[in-house]
Amino acid sequence: MRITLPRAIMRAAGIEPGMPLVAYEDDGQIVVEMRPAVLPGAPVAEELFGKPAVVE
């Protein structure tokens, strides 16, 4: 899956093109985080997916 983020948001967050990200739903909102923010055993990883959903 691919998503497009505005360049200004990518710069502000320190996201580079092609960087692996994690996306999940939280209370009706889509949250996109840099992959290192979700560690094995983290609640989002286990409770929502059983494993992180990686956007590449």
One Martini backbone bead per residue (centre of mass of N, CA, C, O) as a GRO file, in nm:
protein
   56
    1MET     BB    1   0.101   0.034   0.017
    2ARG     BB    2   0.014   0.379  -0.053
    3ILE     BB    3   0.107   0.706   0.056
    4THR     BB    4   0.043   1.062   0.068
    5LEU     BB    5   0.243   1.325   0.182
    6PRO     BB    6   0.304   1.620   0.264
    7ARG     BB    7   0.601   1.777   0.254
    8ALA     BB    8   0.572   1.949   0.515
    9ILE     BB    9   0.515   1.708   0.701
   10MET     BB   10   0.768   1.546   0.646
   11ARG     BB   11   0.970   1.757   0.741
   12ALA     BB   12   0.859   1.801   1.032
   13ALA     BB   13   0.893   1.471   1.095
   14GLY     BB   14   1.145   1.338   0.935
   15ILE     BB   15   1.047   1.227   0.658
   16GLU     BB   16   1.138   0.998   0.416
   17PRO     BB   17   1.147   0.865   0.132
   18GLY     BB   18   1.066   0.518   0.195
   19MET     BB   19   0.993   0.513   0.477
   20PRO     BB   20   0.894   0.326   0.726
   21LEU     BB   21   0.556   0.282   0.831
   22VAL     BB   22   0.287   0.322   1.067
   23ALA     BB   23  -0.063   0.221   1.057
   24TYR     BB   24  -0.356   0.339   1.247
   25GLU     BB   25  -0.642   0.317   1.443
   26ASP     BB   26  -0.778   0.600   1.657
   27ASP     BB   27  -1.071   0.698   1.729
   28GLY     BB   28  -1.120   0.759   1.400
   29GLN     BB   29  -0.810   0.780   1.345
   30ILE     BB   30  -0.528   0.825   1.152
   31VAL     BB   31  -0.209   0.682   1.224
   32VAL     BB   32   0.130   0.797   1.162
   33GLU     BB   33   0.442   0.624   1.200
   34MET     BB   34   0.741   0.558   1.278
   35ARG     BB   35   0.850   0.247   1.318
   36PRO     BB   36   1.023   0.272   1.594
   37ALA     BB   37   0.760   0.346   1.774
   38VAL     BB   38   0.702   0.034   1.723
   39LEU     BB   39   0.715  -0.225   1.942
   40PRO     BB   40   0.744  -0.513   2.054
   41GLY     BB   41   0.452  -0.534   2.265
   42ALA     BB   42   0.284  -0.324   2.179
   43PRO     BB   43  -0.044  -0.260   2.185
   44VAL     BB   44  -0.087  -0.202   1.881
   45ALA     BB   45   0.047  -0.458   1.772
   46GLU     BB   46  -0.136  -0.672   1.926
   47GLU     BB   47  -0.440  -0.563   1.932
   48LEU     BB   48  -0.483  -0.475   1.623
   49PHE     BB   49  -0.278  -0.701   1.447
   50GLY     BB   50  -0.031  -0.880   1.581
   51LYS     BB   51   0.100  -0.666   1.390
   52PRO     BB   52   0.234  -0.441   1.214
   53ALA     BB   53   0.145  -0.187   0.986
   54VAL     BB   54   0.319  -0.158   0.688
   55VAL     BB   55   0.433   0.118   0.502
   56GLU     BB   56   0.603   0.109   0.164
   0.00000   0.00000   0.00000
